[in-house]
Amino acid sequence: MRCDIATSKAFYGQAFGWIFTDYGLAYCELASGKIKSRFDASFPVVIGGPLVVLCDDDLEVIYDRVEVAGGVIVKHIFYFLGGQRFQFTDSRSILVGSMVRAQLNLIQV
């Protein structure tokens, strides 16, 4: 299976607000203000690879936006040592996580 650039752009643009720059029909750069990456249709999509986890500031908002964009929540928001996270499949059935880091309340002595 190859990356469907148009489907990926529509989903991640709606869910995460990413901006895309096209470089032909099979390649685009994505930017979020925090990261730059790409969608590249010349490489096969590997299902079952490492879990990509995206960090954000407002997990509940992203959770809702992922659902509206057509993502399927497969693990609802849960706490772990580093913060909170949920997992979803995107428009291509790729498993992705989204998290917010824990706020540490440090006491200065």
C-alpha positions as CSV (number, residue, x, y, z in Angstrom):
1,M,0.0,0.0,0.0
2,R,1.3,3.5,-0.9
3,C,0.6,6.7,0.9
4,D,-2.5,8.5,-0.4
5,I,-1.3,12.0,-0.3
6,A,-4.7,13.7,-0.7
7,T,-6.4,11.5,2.0
8,S,-3.5,12.1,4.4
9,K,-3.5,15.8,3.9
10,A,-7.2,16.1,4.4
11,F,-7.2,14.0,7.6
12,Y,-4.1,15.6,9.3
13,G,-5.0,19.1,8.1
14,Q,-8.4,18.8,9.7
15,A,-7.3,16.9,12.9
16,F,-4.1,18.7,13.7
17,G,-4.2,21.9,11.6
18,W,-1.0,21.0,9.7
19,I,0.0,23.1,6.6
20,F,1.2,21.3,3.5
21,T,3.5,22.3,0.6
22,D,3.2,20.1,-2.5
23,Y,6.3,19.0,-4.5
24,G,4.6,17.1,-7.2
25,L,1.8,14.5,-7.0
26,A,3.6,12.0,-4.8
27,Y,5.4,14.1,-2.2
28,C,4.4,16.9,0.2
29,E,6.1,18.6,3.1
30,L,4.0,19.1,6.3
31,A,4.6,21.7,9.0
32,S,2.9,22.3,12.3
33,G,5.0,25.1,13.8
34,K,6.7,22.4,16.0
35,I,7.7,19.8,13.4
36,K,8.4,19.4,9.7
37,S,8.0,16.1,8.0
38,R,6.7,14.6,4.8
39,F,4.2,12.4,3.1
40,D,5.9,10.4,0.3
41,A,4.0,8.1,-2.0
42,S,7.1,6.5,-3.3
43,F,7.6,4.5,-0.2
44,P,5.2,1.7,0.9
45,V,3.1,2.3,4.1
46,V,4.1,-0.2,6.7
47,I,1.3,-1.2,9.1
48,G,2.5,-2.5,12.4
49,G,5.7,-0.5,12.6
50,P,6.7,1.7,15.5
51,L,3.9,3.8,17.2
52,V,4.2,7.4,16.2
53,V,3.1,9.6,19.1
54,L,2.3,13.3,18.4
55,C,2.6,15.8,21.3
56,D,0.0,18.5,21.7
57,D,-1.1,21.1,24.3
58,D,-4.8,20.2,24.5
59,L,-5.5,16.5,24.3
60,E,-9.3,16.7,24.6
61,V,-9.5,19.2,21.6
62,I,-7.3,16.9,19.5
63,Y,-9.3,13.9,20.5
64,D,-12.5,15.5,19.2
65,R,-10.8,16.8,16.1
66,V,-9.5,13.3,15.3
67,E,-13.0,11.9,15.5
68,V,-14.5,14.7,13.4
69,A,-11.8,14.1,10.7
70,G,-12.7,10.4,10.5
71,G,-10.1,8.8,12.8
72,V,-11.2,5.9,14.9
73,I,-10.3,6.0,18.6
74,V,-8.9,2.6,19.6
75,K,-7.7,3.6,23.1
76,H,-9.4,6.4,25.0
77,I,-7.4,9.0,27.0
78,F,-5.4,7.3,29.7
79,Y,-2.7,8.4,32.2
80,F,0.8,7.2,32.2
81,L,4.0,8.3,33.9
82,G,4.8,10.9,31.3
83,G,1.3,12.5,31.0
84,Q,-1.9,11.5,29.1
85,R,-2.3,9.8,25.8
86,F,-4.9,8.3,23.4
87,Q,-4.5,6.1,20.3
88,F,-6.3,6.2,17.1
89,T,-6.2,4.9,13.5
90,D,-6.0,7.6,10.8
91,S,-7.7,7.7,7.5
92,R,-5.4,5.0,6.2
93,S,-5.8,2.7,9.2
94,I,-2.4,3.5,10.6
95,L,-2.1,3.4,14.4
96,V,-1.0,6.8,15.9
97,G,-0.9,8.2,19.4
98,S,-1.4,11.7,20.6
99,M,-0.2,12.8,24.1
100,V,0.2,15.8,26.4
101,R,3.1,15.8,28.8
102,A,2.5,15.8,32.5
103,Q,2.8,19.1,34.3
104,L,5.5,18.8,36.9
105,N,4.9,20.8,40.1
106,L,8.4,21.2,41.4
107,I,9.0,22.5,44.9
108,Q,12.0,24.6,45.3
109,V,13.8,24.1,48.6
